[in-house]
Amino acid sequence: CGWTEKGRDFPTPFERARGIAAALTQSPPDDALWRAAQSGALSSPQSVGAEVRRLMASPEEFPTLRGFLNELLDFRATLGVVKDPTRFPKHKPGALAEDTQQVLDVLIKEHARSGLLREILSTDLIFVRSATKESWGVQAEVTAEGVFLRDASRSGILTHPAWLTGYSENDHNHIVRRGRFIRERLLCGSVPSLPIGMVPRIEQTAGTSYRQKLEQHSRDPNCFACHRSMDPLGFAFEAWDHLGRPQEMDNGAPVDTRGRLDSLGTADVDYANAKQMMEHLASAPAVQECWVRQLFRYYRGHEATATEECEVKQLAKLYADSGED
């Protein structure tokens, strides 16, 4: 994990220049970076750091940072979930994804140096236009071009209609898929895949919520081990229906948004709703380390190897010590 010139595989100044430019700008090095390489200025962590800080003067301009967040949060998954246009004519997945992108761009600009992850998981900032107003469930006047609003009922990007519909089925919520997202994307855990043909059909009767139906299914000993690692992380999102709209009833039964968070790097905690869950996730050491691990994976292009684990730990500490920069 140390900075050393030993070993043939250590990058040359020109390789460092190309690596820095690719990681931050997805383009060749600019003139200043090439001059630094030619002069031998990229020979220490301090000199590399100076060039990185120069290029990072405007984080909102980094295409790779935007790309990383879009890939990690996957809110454009809404484009791949079909809703019946005759039943739901006001569902506009493309517009919903752009609403979330507007908010994300603001968060990058304002918080890349000071707790971007926390804001992503807890912000009440939303962007609404007339085409998406019904999905957001807001009463305020909006325009076709869209306006930024504050919505205390929302807590972060994962409570936006784009993400909620992207992690839903065609006509109902998907607690399991949402819980798996939290487990794998935010906690860096893993859930084993089921063998083909092992997922039984679950019947839902009138007056039974989707959560109640799922709880009946997960009592099966063959299902419990996996569901207990996902379902408690997805219950909070039952505050919204499969179109991202606020709901208090589901299939004739009251919704229940209570659950439990584990693997946070602290004691397990119970939550009452999505806001509480997101607050716990936003401040959890395990989530912050996973965030750094996801960044490492994205920029390096591979999972951290056994010999790179200490580097990930160092980066996680640096992130915390820097004020979450």
C-alpha positions in Angstrom: 0.0 0.0 0.0 3.0 2.3 0.2 4.3 4.7 -2.5 7.4 3.1 -3.9 9.6 3.3 -7.0 10.6 -0.3 -6.7 9.4 -2.8 -9.3 9.1 -2.6 -13.1 5.3 -2.2 -13.0 5.4 1.2 -11.3 3.9 3.8 -13.7 6.1 6.3 -15.4 5.2 10.0 -15.2 3.5 9.9 -18.5 1.5 6.8 -17.5 0.5 8.6 -14.3 -0.6 11.6 -16.3 -2.8 9.5 -18.6 -4.2 7.6 -15.5 -5.1 10.9 -13.7 -6.7 12.3 -16.9 -8.7 9.1 -17.6 -9.9 8.8 -14.0 -11.1 12.4 -13.7 -11.9 13.7 -17.2 -12.2 10.7 -19.5 -10.0 12.5 -22.0 -6.2 12.8 -22.7 -4.1 14.9 -20.3 -4.4 18.6 -20.7 -1.3 20.8 -21.5 -0.5 21.5 -17.9 -0.6 17.8 -17.0 1.7 16.9 -19.9 4.1 19.6 -18.9 4.2 18.3 -15.3 5.0 14.8 -16.7 7.7 16.1 -19.0 9.4 18.0 -16.2 9.4 15.0 -13.9 7.0 16.8 -11.5 4.8 13.7 -11.1 7.4 11.9 -9.1 5.8 12.0 -5.6 2.4 11.7 -4.0 2.5 15.4 -3.3 3.1 16.4 -6.9 0.4 14.0 -8.1 -2.0 15.4 -5.5 -1.4 18.9 -6.7 -2.3 18.1 -10.2 -5.4 16.1 -9.1 -6.6 19.1 -6.9 -6.1 21.4 -9.9 -8.2 19.2 -12.1 -10.8 18.8 -9.3 -11.5 22.5 -8.9 -15.0 21.9 -10.3 -16.2 18.3 -9.3 -19.5 18.8 -11.1 -17.6 18.7 -14.4 -16.2 15.2 -13.8 -17.9 12.9 -16.3 -16.5 9.9 -14.4 -17.9 11.0 -11.1 -21.3 11.5 -12.7 -20.9 8.1 -14.4 -20.0 6.4 -11.2 -23.0 7.7 -9.3 -25.4 6.9 -12.2 -24.1 3.3 -12.2 -24.1 2.9 -8.5 -27.5 4.4 -7.8 -29.1 2.8 -11.0 -32.1 5.1 -11.0 -32.3 4.8 -14.8 -33.5 1.3 -14.2 -36.9 2.9 -14.4 -36.5 2.9 -18.2 -36.6 -0.9 -18.2 -39.7 -1.5 -16.0 -42.8 -1.5 -18.1 -46.0 0.0 -16.7 -49.3 -0.4 -18.6 -49.7 2.9 -20.4 -53.5 2.5 -20.5 -53.6 2.1 -16.7 -50.9 4.5 -15.9 -50.8 7.2 -18.6 -49.1 9.7 -16.5 -46.1 7.6 -15.7 -43.1 9.1 -17.5 -39.9 7.1 -16.7 -37.6 9.2 -18.9 -38.7 12.4 -17.3 -38.5 10.9 -13.8 -34.9 9.8 -14.4 -34.0 13.3 -15.6 -35.7 14.8 -12.4 -33.3 12.7 -10.3 -30.3 13.6 -12.5 -31.1 17.3 -11.9 -31.0 16.8 -8.1 -27.8 14.6 -8.3 -26.0 17.3 -10.3 -26.7 19.9 -7.6 -25.5 17.5 -4.9 -22.3 16.9 -6.7 -21.7 20.6 -7.2 -22.4 21.5 -3.6 -21.3 18.5 -1.6 -18.5 16.6 -3.4 -16.1 18.1 -0.9 -18.3 17.6 2.2 -20.4 14.6 2.6 -21.8 13.8 -0.9 -22.8 10.3 0.3 -24.8 11.7 3.2 -26.7 14.0 0.9 -27.4 11.3 -1.6 -29.0 9.2 1.1 -30.8 12.0 3.1 -31.6 15.0 0.9 -35.2 16.3 0.7 -34.3 18.3 -2.4 -36.5 17.2 -5.4 -37.0 18.4 -9.0 -40.5 18.3 -10.3 -42.1 19.2 -13.6 -45.7 19.2 -14.8 -45.1 15.8 -16.5 -44.0 14.2 -13.3 -46.0 16.0 -10.7 -48.4 13.1 -10.1 -45.6 10.6 -9.5 -44.0 12.9 -6.9 -47.4 13.5 -5.3 -46.7 17.2 -4.7 -49.4 19.9 -4.5 -47.2 22.9 -5.3 -47.4 24.7 -8.6 -44.7 23.5 -11.1 -43.8 24.3 -14.7 -43.2 22.2 -17.7 -39.5 23.1 -17.4 -39.4 22.0 -13.8 -38.6 23.5 -10.4 -36.6 22.5 -7.3 -38.6 22.0 -4.2 -38.1 20.6 -0.7 -40.2 17.6 0.2 -39.9 16.5 3.8 -41.5 13.1 3.0 -38.5 12.1 0.8 -35.1 11.2 2.1 -32.5 10.8 -0.6 -32.2 9.6 -4.1 -33.6 6.1 -3.2 -36.9 7.6 -2.3 -37.3 9.3 -5.7 -39.9 7.9 -8.1 -37.2 7.0 -10.7 -35.4 4.7 -8.3 -38.6 3.3 -6.7 -40.1 2.4 -10.1 -36.8 1.1 -11.3 -36.8 -1.4 -8.4 -40.5 -2.4 -8.7 -42.5 -4.9 -10.8 -44.9 -3.9 -13.5 -47.8 -3.5 -11.1 -46.5 -3.7 -7.6 -43.5 -2.9 -5.3 -40.5 -5.2 -5.0 -39.3 -5.3 -1.4 -36.8 -8.0 -2.1 -35.1 -6.3 -5.0 -34.9 -3.0 -3.0 -33.5 -4.7 0.1 -30.9 -6.5 -2.1 -29.8 -3.2 -3.5 -29.1 -1.9 0.0 -27.3 -5.1 1.0 -25.1 -5.1 -2.0 -24.6 -1.5 -3.1 -24.5 0.3 0.2 -23.3 -2.4 2.6 -21.1 -4.3 0.1 -22.7 -7.6 1.2 -23.7 -10.5 -1.0 -26.9 -12.5 -1.4 -26.6 -16.0 -3.0 -28.6 -16.5 -6.2 -31.4 -19.1 -6.1 -31.3 -22.1 -8.4 -33.7 -21.8 -11.3 -37.2 -23.1 -10.4 -36.7 -22.5 -6.7 -38.9 -19.3 -6.4 -42.4 -20.4 -5.5 -45.5 -18.5 -6.6 -46.9 -16.3 -3.8 -50.6 -15.8 -3.7 -52.0 -12.4 -2.5 -55.5 -12.2 -1.2 -57.6 -9.0 -0.8 -56.8 -7.1 2.4 -53.3 -8.5 2.5 -50.4 -6.1 1.8 -47.4 -7.0 -0.3 -45.3 -7.1 2.9 -47.7 -9.4 4.6 -47.7 -11.7 1.6 -43.9 -11.7 1.5 -43.6 -12.4 5.2 -45.7 -15.5 4.7 -43.4 -16.7 1.9 -40.2 -16.0 3.9 -41.3 -18.3 6.7 -40.4 -21.2 4.5 -37.1 -22.6 5.8 -35.8 -22.8 2.2 -36.3 -19.1 1.8 -35.7 -17.6 5.2 -31.9 -17.5 5.1 -31.7 -15.2 2.1 -34.9 -13.1 2.8 -33.7 -12.1 6.2 -30.7 -10.4 4.7 -32.9 -8.4 2.2 -36.5 -7.9 3.3 -35.8 -5.9 6.5 -33.8 -3.4 4.3 -36.7 -3.0 1.8 -39.7 -2.5 4.1 -39.1 1.2 4.5 -40.0 1.9 0.8 -43.5 0.6 1.2 -44.4 4.3 2.0 -44.6 4.7 -1.8 -46.4 2.6 -4.4 -44.9 1.0 -7.5 -45.2 4.4 -9.4 -43.3 6.3 -6.7 -46.4 7.9 -5.3 -47.0 8.2 -1.5 -49.3 5.5 -0.2 -50.8 4.6 3.2 -52.8 1.5 2.1 -51.7 -1.4 0.0 -54.3 -3.8 -1.4 -56.7 -2.8 1.3 -54.2 -3.2 4.2 -52.2 -0.4 6.0 -48.6 -0.2 4.9 -45.9 -1.1 7.5 -42.6 0.7 7.0 -40.8 -0.7 10.1 -37.6 -2.8 9.8 -34.2 -3.5 11.1 -30.7 -2.6 9.9 -27.7 -4.8 10.5 -24.1 -4.9 9.4 -23.6 -1.2 10.0 -20.3 -1.4 11.8 -22.3 -0.5 15.0 -25.1 -2.2 16.8 -28.2 -3.3 14.8 -30.9 -0.6 14.9 -34.6 -0.6 14.3 -36.2 2.0 12.1 -39.8 3.2 11.8 -39.7 4.6 8.3 -37.5 5.5 5.3 -36.2 8.7 6.8 -34.9 7.0 9.9 -33.4 4.2 7.8 -31.6 6.6 5.6 -30.3 8.6 8.5 -28.8 5.5 10.0 -27.3 4.4 6.6 -25.9 7.9 5.9 -23.9 7.9 9.1 -22.9 4.2 9.4 -19.1 3.4 9.2 -19.8 0.3 7.1 -21.7 2.3 4.5 -19.0 4.9 4.3 -16.4 2.1 3.8 -18.5 0.5 1.2 -18.9 3.8 -0.6 -15.1 4.0 -0.8 -14.8 0.4 -1.9 -17.3 1.1 -4.7 -15.3 4.1 -5.8 -12.1 1.9 -5.8 -13.8 -0.8 -7.8 -15.1 1.7 -10.4 -11.9 3.6 -10.9 -9.6 0.6 -10.8 -11.9 -1.6 -12.9 -11.7 -4.6 -10.6 -12.6 -5.8 -7.1 -9.9 -5.1 -4.4 -7.5 -7.9 -4.2 -6.2 -9.3 -1.0 -3.1 -7.2 -1.3 -5.2 -4.1 -2.0 -7.4 -4.4 1.0 -5.1 -2.3 3.2 -5.3 0.4 0.5 -9.1 0.4 0.7 -8.9 0.7 4.5 -6.5 3.6 4.2 -8.8 5.3 1.7 -11.8 4.8 4.0 -9.9 6.4 6.9 -8.7 9.3 4.7 -12.3 9.9 3.5 -13.6 10.0 7.1 -10.6 12.2 8.3 -11.0 14.6 5.4 -14.6 15.6 6.3 -16.0 13.2 3.8 -14.3 14.9 0.8 
